[in-house]
Amino acid sequence: MHDAPLPDLVLYGRPGCHLCDETRGLLSALIEERLRAGLPAPTLLERNIEADPAWEQAFFTSIPVVELGDRRLELATSAAKLRRLLSDVLDA
């Protein structure tokens, strides 16, 4: 096992985005699942795309967007895809 710090799990969204709310819930559940299993679990950071014009331009049509390390999922609403992203990046 390596001692490198885990990359942050970043959720790009905006207030009033129901899909973003659903994805936040999925990510929280997946992080809890990993912690219970003794697996490395990242810190979830949320970024409001309305706070940065570059984020808003880049992600407005594809939120929720989830980034972990150098990987990005757009329209990230699938629990299976989010679980695989966590596993691929953190368990390699």
C-alpha distance (Angstrom), angle and dihedral (degrees) to the residues before:
residue distance angle dihedral
M1 . . .
H2 3.77 . .
D3 3.78 126.4 .
A4 3.80 96.0 -144.4
P5 3.78 112.7 128.4
L6 3.77 115.7 -100.7
P7 3.79 117.2 -107.6
D8 3.79 114.8 -110.9
L9 3.78 118.6 -104.1
V10 3.81 105.3 -127.3
L11 3.80 124.0 -160.9
Y12 3.79 114.7 -165.3
G13 3.79 112.8 -160.9
R14 3.77 143.2 120.4
P15 3.80 137.7 -120.5
G16 3.79 114.0 -79.8
C17 3.81 93.7 24.7
H18 3.81 105.2 133.7
L19 3.80 92.6 -169.3
C20 3.82 88.6 53.7
D21 3.82 89.4 52.1
E22 3.82 90.4 50.9
T23 3.80 92.1 48.2
R24 3.83 91.2 48.7
G25 3.81 88.3 55.2
L26 3.81 92.4 47.5
L27 3.81 92.0 49.3
S28 3.81 92.3 48.5
A29 3.81 90.3 51.0
L30 3.82 92.3 47.2
I31 3.82 91.8 49.3
E32 3.83 89.7 50.6
E33 3.82 89.8 47.7
R34 3.81 90.5 53.2
L35 3.81 92.7 47.3
R36 3.83 91.4 51.0
A37 3.81 89.6 50.1
G38 3.82 91.7 50.6
L39 3.81 92.2 -114.1
P40 3.80 125.0 138.9
A41 3.80 110.7 -87.8
P42 3.80 124.5 -163.3
T43 3.78 128.1 -137.2
L44 3.80 113.0 -103.3
L45 3.80 114.2 -130.0
E46 3.78 121.7 -174.5
R47 3.77 123.6 -150.6
N48 3.79 122.0 -166.9
I49 3.81 106.0 -142.1
E50 3.80 89.5 -152.6
A51 3.83 88.6 67.1
D52 3.81 93.1 65.2
P53 3.82 124.9 39.6
A54 3.82 91.1 -150.5
W55 3.81 92.1 54.9
E56 3.79 91.2 45.2
Q57 3.79 91.9 51.5
A58 3.80 93.2 44.7
F59 3.81 99.2 44.0
F60 3.84 109.9 21.2
T61 3.82 94.7 105.3
S62 3.81 95.9 38.1
I63 3.83 107.0 44.7
P64 2.91 132.9 164.6
V65 3.80 89.6 62.0
V66 3.80 119.8 175.0
E67 3.80 123.9 -163.9
L68 3.79 127.4 -171.1
G69 3.78 118.6 171.8
D70 3.79 107.4 -42.2
R71 3.81 94.0 -23.6
R72 3.81 126.3 97.5
L73 3.80 132.4 -170.4
E74 3.80 118.1 -165.0
L75 3.82 121.3 -158.2
A76 3.80 83.7 16.3
T77 3.80 102.8 -171.1
S78 3.82 102.6 124.3
A79 3.80 115.6 100.5
A80 3.82 89.8 -157.2
K81 3.82 93.0 53.3
L82 3.82 92.0 45.4
R83 3.83 91.2 48.9
R84 3.82 90.4 49.6
L85 3.84 91.2 48.8
L86 3.83 90.4 53.4
S87 3.78 91.8 46.4
D88 3.81 95.6 45.3
V89 3.80 94.0 50.0
L90 3.80 101.6 34.9
D91 3.80 104.5 32.9
A92 3.83 99.9 43.4
